[in-house]
Amino acid sequence: MGSDCYEECIVSISFWDSFKIHFFSFLVGSWVILKRCLRMLWNSKDFSVESRDTPPACLIDSSFGQHSYMKLKGVKLHYVESGSRHQPLLLLLHGFPDCWLGWRHQIQAFSKHFRIVALDLKGFGDSDKPAWRTSYRTDVILSELHSFIEALGVTRCTLIGHDLGALLGWYLIHRYPELVEKFVSISCPHPNIYWTELPRASTFNSSWVNFIQLPYLPETEALQGDLSIINQCFQHLQKKKEDAPYVDAYKYSFSRKEDWTGPINYYRNLPFYRVSEESGMVQVPCLLVTGNKDHFINLESMVKSTDYTDRFTVKIIDGAGHFPHQEMPEAVNKLLMNFLVVPESPPKVIKPQSGSGLMNRMFGAVSSTVKYGNQVVLDVVQRKTSDVVNGSAAKHLHS
């Protein structure tokens, strides 16, 4: 499966599903505009944003690595690089709303084993921020990521993504499987599962996806309450005083309306694309990591995602939310080290259970459950039998 298979691997959703997104965006937008007018009459200060003109020291700290820039097809990309260039490339793709800084715990931990590149995705951080929605089309982003990796002078890399970065990673390993040696998805299920199982109680739920299809309004809404959305997303950084500078860094990075246009444009495009069910399962070894207290992603969606890859491992971090690599970096780094560095032991094969329920599917995928301190680990084996994919699992997915 090479670079010429985009039309086969990545497909558009149906006209009806597309129409529903736009229709509900109109309804949700009308409701939000009404609430905004009432809120402005009640308290106009709710939309004021504190001026932030000086970047916090942690954003320009060279102790994490060297800050570098690369210009590709007229777009300047910023990234932080650490480790020897003679070592294998480990590419880190952050989530939403985030930047390279979200990987601070992993950059230092893995620079002895890899050439670390923590990228500011286009539209984020210190990378260029094109305003046009078309600049963030799925095919454009995947092509740019492919070119970026090649421009680093390598033909293959190991990829770790969180949230949006992992979502892009899923698309990438389907379109360019030869480009990725191993893939780690943190807090993000497969795209075909992600867009159908957004938690209703989540901030970034289906209503939000409909709302952000509107122009201008979502960007200004994100600035509400002096970027209260940042406080809500990064609650784990407000528990310790030493983490306060990182909250300031995120507020600096997203303090202007144009700082939100690029990031939101990803979500204005991605919901309209899926991975073709005919494209086959990915052979790239995958590690799926999720916190059991994640309000944005549920465990079931991570388990269902294993139907799209032939070689996978699922890990659950007990007590972690949506940012396990930041909340419990030692536990996550240990899992990553075992998956990326420590030689893999021969996989165990477990005979699938009968039935199509979630528990049966989990038993068919999970070899053992082990508890290590504050983490619960589900070790998932390489899938050997076709009936797990084509039988009960496939039936469950399409039901």
N, C-alpha and C positions, 0 to 999 in steps of 0.2 A: 504494500500500500504506500505509494509515494506521493510527491507533491502535486501530481496532476489529478488527484482523485477528490478534490474539494467538493465538486458537485455530487459525487457519490457518497462521501462521508458525512458532509454537513448539509442538511436539507432545511428548507423553509417549512414553517408550520402551515396548516391549511388556511384557506381564505377565511373560513368561518371562525377559526380560532383567532386569527389576526383581527377580524372584525370585532370580536368580543372584547379584545384588549382595548381597541380604540373606543368602542362604545362605552365601556365602563370607565375609561379615562375621562370621557366627557362628564359622566355622572359624578365621579369622584372629584373632578376638578371644580365642578359647579358647587359642590358641597364645601370644598376647602375655601373657595373664594368667598362664599357666604360667611363661613366661620372667621375668615381673616378680616373681613370688613367689620364684623361685630367686635372682634378682638382689638382692632385698631381704634375703634371708638371707645372701648373700655380702657385700654392701656397701650398707647403708642410706643412706649419704651420697650415693649416686648420685641420690637424688631430692630433695636439698636445693637450695634456690634462694636466692641471695644477695638480701638486702633492698635494694630500690632505691626510695627515697622522694623523691628530688630529680631533676627532669628535667634531662638534659644541656642545656647552653646552646644547642646547635644546634637543638633542638626548639622553642625559643621565640625564636629569632633573627629579628628583624624585618628584617634586611638582605635576606632572600629575598623578602619581601613582607609584606603586611598579613594578620595572622591574624584570620579572621572566622568567624562562626557563622550558620547558618540553620536555623530549625525548620520542618520539613515533616511534617505529619500526626503530630505528637507526637514526632518524632525529630529530635534536634539533630545537625546535620552541621557539621564543622569543615573549613575550607579556607584555603589561603594564596593571596592574590590579588596580582598584580603587573601593571604596565602600565596604560595609559590605558583607561578604560571606553568610550571612543569607538572603540576598535579592535576587530577581530573577536575573538570568544571562542575561546580554545584551552583545552579541558578535558583535564586529565591525570588518568588513572585508574591507580593503582599496582597492584602484584601482591601475591602471598602468599609469605612474610610481609613486609609493607612498610607504608609510610604515605606521606604527601605528601613526606617528606624524600628519597625516592628520585628525585625530579625536580629536585633542587637544581641540577644542571648545565644543565637545560633552562629552568628558570624565568628565570635571569639572561640566558641567550642569546637568548630569544625575546620578552622583555618589551617590546622596542622595536617589534616588529611586531604583537603580539597583546595582548589582555587575557588574561593567564594566570590560570587557576584550577586549583590542584592540590588535589584533594579527598581527604580521609580518607574512604574508603568506610565505610558504616555497619558498625559492629563493630570498626573499626580506629582506631588513634591516639586523637585527642581527640574523635572522633565518638561518639555514643551507642552502647551495646552491648547491644541487646535479647538476651535469652537464648533466646527461643523460636525453634525451628527454622523455624516458619512465617513469621517476620519476614524470612527470607532466601530465600523462594520466588522463582523467576525472574521471575514476573509482577510481584511486589511491588517487587523491586529495579529493574526496567526502568521501571515507573511512577514510582518515586521519582526516578530519574535524569532522566526526562522533565520532571517537575515542578521539579526543581532547576534545570535549564537554563532553563526558562521563567521561574522566579523570579529569575533573574539578569537578566531583561529583554531576552532575545534569542529569536529564533525558530529560529536555526540556529547551529551551532558546528562547529569542527574538533576532532576527537577523537583523542587518542593514548592507547593503553592498553598496559600491560605485563603479561604473565602473566594473572592473574585479571582485571585491569582490561581487558585486550584481549579476553578471553573474553566479558566482559559487553558490550564494544563490538561484537563480532560479532552477538550477540543483538539489540543495540540498533539496528544499521543494518538488520537484517532487519525488525524491527517498526516502527521509526520512521525510514525512509530519508530522509524529508523534513527530519528534524531535524539530520542530519549532512552537512556540506559535503564534508569529506575525512576519511578514517579511516586511522590508522596502527596496525598491530598489531606489537608487539615481542615476540618469543619466544613466540608463541601462534598455532597454526593454527586453522582454522575449527572450531567445536564438534563438528560431525559427524565430523571427522577426529581432533580432540583426544582424544575419549573412546574411540576404537577403536585408537589407536596410542600409548598411553602407554609409554615405554621401560621395559623390565623392570629395567634397571640403575639406574633413577632412584630417588631418595628418595621422590618423590611418584608412585609407580607404581600399577598396578591393585590391588595388595595393600593399599597405603595407602588408596586410595579405598574399598575394602571395609572396612578397619579403622575409618575415621573415621565410618562409619555407626552405630557403637556410641555410647551416651551416656557422658559423663563421662571414660571411660578415655583417649581420644585427647588431651583437654586436659591431663590429668596427665602423660601420656607426653611431651608437648611440653616440659614443664618439666625433664625428665630431664637430669642432668649440668649443672645450672645453665644451662639453655637452650643446650645444645650444638647444637641444630638451627639456631640463629641463626649460630653459628660455621660450620656446614656450608654454609648457604645463602649467607653473605656472606664467603666465603673471599677474594674479591678486595679486601675492605676491610682485610684483615689483612696485606697486603703493604707498606703504607706507614704510618708512624707518624701522619701527619696525618689518616689515615682512622679511627684508633682511636676518636675520639669518636662516630662514626656507629654503630659496633658497640655502644657503650654505649647510644646512643639507642634502637636496636632492642631491646636487652635490657630497657631500661626500659619500652618500649611493650608488651612481651609478657611481663612479669615475673609476672603473676598468671594463675590458671587462667581467670578470666573474660575475660582479654584474648585467649584463644584460642577461646572458644566461638563468637563471631560469625564470625571468619574461617573456622573449620572448618565452620560451618553453611552457608556458601556451597557447600562441596564435599559437604555432606550432601544438597543439593538439585539442583545443576547436573547431576550425572551422569544424572539421570532425564529430562532434556529434550534435544531435538534441534531443529534447524531443519528444517521440512518440506521434503522434496525437491520438493514441488509448488509451493513458494512462489516459485520463479523466482530468477534471479541478481540480485544487488544492483548497482545502477547507481552507487552512491557510489564515487568514486575511492579505491582502497586501496593503501597501501604496506605491504609485509610485510618486516620486518627480523628477521634471526636471526644468531646467532654460530655459526661453524663448529665451535666447541668446546663447544656447549651439550649437556649430558648429559641434559637434561630434554626437549628437543624436537629432532627430526631434520629435515634439509633436505627430505626427501621429503614429510613431512607439510605443510610450508609450500607446496611446489609443488602438492600436491593441493588445497590450500585455494583456489587460483586458479580452480577449477571453480565456485566459488560467487559470483564477482564478475566483472562484464563489463569493468571498467577497473582494472587492477592493475599494480603494480611490485614486484619481489622484489629485496631487497638482502641480501647476505651480508657480515658483518663478520669478516674473517679474524683469528683469534686471540682472539675474544671468546667468553665463555660465555653464561650465561643472563641476564646483566644488561649487555648491550652499551652501553646508555645511561649506565651508571655506569662500566663498565670502560674504554670508549673514547669518552668524551663528545664529543671534537672530531670524530671520524669520523662518529658518529651524528648530531650536530647539523648537519654539512655535508649529509648525506643529507636530513635533515628540512627544512633550509632550501631545498634544491633542489626538494623536493616541495611544500612549503607556501607558499613565498614567491616563488621564481624562476618566471617564466612558463614554462609547459610548452611544449616544442617539439612539432610535429605527430608523432603516433605513427607508428612504422614498422609495416608489415604484412608478416608472414612467412607464407608458404604452409606449412600444417601438413605434417609428415612422415607417411608411412604407418606403421601399426602402433600399438599401444597401450601400449608399454613406457614406463617413466619417462623415459628419455633422449629418446624421441621427443616425449613430452609437454613436456619442458623446452625442446626445440628449437622446439616449436610455440608456446611462451609467451615464450621469451627472445629478445630482438633482438640483444643483443651482450654480451660479457663483457669488462670493462675492469678493469685493476688500478691502483689509486691507493694507492701506499705500502703501508699495512698493512690495506687493505680490498680485498676482491674484490666487484665490483658486477655483479649480473645485472640488466640493464635489460629489463623485461618490457613488452610492448606491449599496447595495448588490443585486446581480442578482437573480431574483425570477422566471423569465419565461424562459422556455427552448427554446423558439423560437428565443430569442436573440442570444443564443449560436449556436443552430443547424440551424438557418435560415440564415438571412442576414449576420450576422457576420462571420459565418463559410464560407459562399459563398464568402465573400470578401477576406478572408484569402487565400483560395485555388484558387482564380481566377488568 
